[in-house]
């Protein structure tokens, strides 16, 4: 039953987004089974599972152990692609979570919110390539978007933005990196490091095609 629901969800999502940004994957967990990970998602490590509260269902990463964990989802893509997710975390004292969305598989690019450093960062694998100042609010949902698009023969734009839930998505990218090496094909990802010892929640995952830079 879950397999059929999951397939229908992807098909409907592909028809619901405009031609400028066609959807190729969407998951909001509302029909997912509590206590499990939806079929098609690959848990790299960590105790991810669907949970539920009065606001609905979501994927949750437990608050321990204090390591970095991830989940791959969606089809394998190379470039001209975008991933978005809604993520919720809480601070505890002077300890903060860190979380990210990614493209290009486990060793691909990541857009990471690092509240302990007040930064929004672009990683490639485990290497921090670029960061900008960023203020995060504990206990509130936040949207993240990471996009990779070709900009000329040998340049790829890696672009990211983050904004609070309930607000309009900003037009401008908050962080942009020029990459000279062609991106490797891979699946989209979500990542979390529950350094605060509190769970991190994920919802409204989406992968869309993005137009190449003009």
MOSUL-V798227 format. One line per field, one symbol per residue. ss: DSSP state (H for helix, E for strand, L for the rest). phi: phi as a letter, one per 40 degrees, with the letter a starting at -180 (. if undefined). psi: psi as a letter, one per 40 degrees, with the letter a starting at -180 (. if undefined). A space follows every 10 residues. Layout:
ss=???
phi=???
psi=???
//
This chain:
ss=LHHHHHHHHH HHHHHHLLHH HLEEEEELLL LLLLLLLLLL LEEEELLLEE EEELLEEEEE ELLLLLLEEE EEEEEEELLL EEEEEEEELL LELLELLEEE EEELLLLLEE EEEELLLLEE EEEELLEEEE EEELLLLLLL LEEEEEEEEE LLLLLEEEEE EEEELLLLLL LLLLEEEEEL LLLLLEEEEE EEELLLLLLE EEEEEEEEEL LLLL
phi=.ccccccccc ccccccbccc accbaaabgc bcccgbbddg cbccahcdac babcchbacb bccaccbbba bcagccbbaf abbbabbbab cbgbbbcbaa babggcbccb bbcbccbfbb bbbbgbccca abcabbbcgb cbcbbbbbac bhcbbbcbba aaaccgbccc ccccabbcbc cdcccaccab babcccgbcb bbafcabbcb cccc
psi=dddddddddd ddddeeiidd ghheihheed eihheihihe ihhdiifiih iiadeaiihh hieiigahii hiiaihicaf iihiihihii ihbehiiiii iiifadeaii hhhgddefih ihihbehhdi iiihhihifi iiihhhihih gadfhhhhii iiiiheiihi diidhhhhhe hhiiiiiiii iihgdeeiih ihifhihiii iii.
//
